[in-house]
Amino acid sequence: MKEYLDRIGVDSCELQADLRSLKMLQRRHLLSIPFENLDIHWKRPIALDLDKFLTKIVHQRRGGFCYELNGLFDELLRHVGFQTRLISGRVFNGKEHGPEFDHAAIIVAIGADEFLVDVGFGAFACEPLRFVLDEAQQDMNGTFVIRKFNDRYFEVAKLDARDWKGEYIFNDAARQLSDFAQMCDFQQFSSDSHFTKGKVCSIMTETGRKTLTDKNFIVTEGGEKKEAPVESELEFYNLLLAEFGISSINV
């Protein structure tokens, strides 16, 4: 995992299985590795294989979507010595929640405390969220809360103006990476998947976030959003290389 740590700019000598290291690893990952769905549009099948995640994200200096990003980050945390478990989330699309295994996230145990950790959900918390109910938790990306949804699920929500906006619901039972295989295929191959409807590449920055889609390039700095249209596919790929260091030719 040394190459992974090098990729996110962390010295292994700094690490212990404690909250300080967990916060540092999550933040450095989010600042270094983008959330992106490009392989889906480049017709490169995504398999739930940790070696392939490592090759793509670390050696090819790419990003990925939730199964890849949280799958590999979970492996890194275990390597450091953290006690972790993958969990299944169901993303809220504005009308309803997706099916089971719609999203993969991580629960990390440190002593008697547990934390929700997620590096695969785009604009989300940049630090671990303490797994306690009804406690507002704030970081540079917003204010979040975990609350009971029903007898089976918890919900993580983000404060939007004055209201809480549900992001996804999750069950905290431990899952295997292979459990997500069917939904991984749906996400990359189905015309009903939002991932197949357009390209996206997004990364957190020290002052906000930058996001590239087929239609727009959006830069948020200090809460101020600037948006510019992407006029052509050539412009998209020029921006992808200049802003994210990714070229479809080189991978």
DANORUR-V617517 format. One record per run of one state. SS is the DSSP state (2 for helix, 1 for strand, 0 for the rest). FROM is the first residue (numbers start at 1). TO is the last residue. If there is no record, write none. Layout:
BEGIN
ss->(SS/SS)
from->(FROM/FROM)
to->(TO/TO)
END
This chain:
BEGIN
ss->(0/2/0/2/0/2/0/1/0/2/0/2/0/1/0/2/0/1/0/1/0/1/0/1/0/1/0/1/0/1/0/1/0/1/0/2/0/2/0/1/0/1/0/1/0/1/0/2/0)
from->(1/2/8/12/15/19/33/35/37/38/42/50/60/64/65/66/81/83/93/97/98/103/111/113/118/129/131/137/140/142/149/154/161/163/176/177/190/194/197/200/205/208/214/216/222/224/230/233/245)
to->(1/7/11/14/18/32/34/36/37/41/49/59/63/64/65/80/82/92/96/97/102/110/112/117/128/130/136/139/141/148/153/160/162/175/176/189/193/196/199/204/207/213/215/221/223/229/232/244/251)
END
